[in-house]
């Protein structure tokens, strides 16, 4: 079975918002693009979210979403709460 991987680019406005918030919190983010993985000749698809690494914490971010997930998909915060979250770490 063949797996087809297609890279997803960060939405530019989302990336700019994150950079702006990190600048206020005086931290440097690392951005890693997500991907779409498809199993050839099936209808199965997996969307790997974009990742932002800040202070050794991995945040998962989907394009066009206002939520961020901390380390995995069980704990989420609003994008607007990121600066406050980083200050409390």
N, C-alpha and C positions, 0 to 999 in steps of 0.2 A: 504494500500500500504506500502511496506517495503522499507526502505532506507538502503542501504549497504554502510558503511563507511570504507575506506581503507586509512591508513596513508601513506603519502609520506615522504621519508627521504630527507634531504638536500643533494644535490650533494656535496661531500667532498671537491673538488677543489674550488667550489663556496664559501663554508663556510670559507675556509682558506683565500681566497682573501678578503672576507668581514672583517674577523678578522684582517688581515694585514692592511687594509685601516683604520679601526677603531683605531688600535694601533697608527698609525701615527697621527690621529686626536685627540688622547688622550680621546677617549670615549669607553664605554663598550656596546657592542651589546647584545641583548637578541634574541635568535633564537626560532621560533615556527614552527614546521613542518606543512605543508599543508596536504590536503587530497583529495581523489577522492570519490565522493558520487554518487551512482548509484541508480536509482529507479528500484526495482526488477520487472522483466518481462516486461521491456520497454528498449528502446535504449537511454534513457535520462541519461546523465552523466554531472556532474559539477566538475570542477577541482578548488579546493581552493588553491590559491598560498601559498608558504612559506612566513612567515612574519619575518621581522627583526625590532626590536624596538630599536631605537637609539635616545637619547635625547627626549624621549616621543613622537617621531614621528614614525608611523608605515610605513615601506616600504614593498611593496609586490614584491616577487621575484619568478620567475619560474626557475626551473632547466634548464640548458643548454641555458640560455638567457643572453644577455649582457645588458639588460634593467632592470631598477628598477622603480617601480611605487610608487608615494608618496601618501599615505592614501587611494587612490582608483585608478582605471584604467584610469583616464582621464589625469593625469600629470605624465610624465615619464622622467627619466634621464638615461644617460648611466652609467653603473657600474663604468667606469673609472672616472666619474665626481663626485662620491660620496664624496671623501675626500674634494674637493673644496666646495661642497654643505654644508657639515657639518661645515666647517670653517666659512662660511658666515651666519650661523644661529645665 
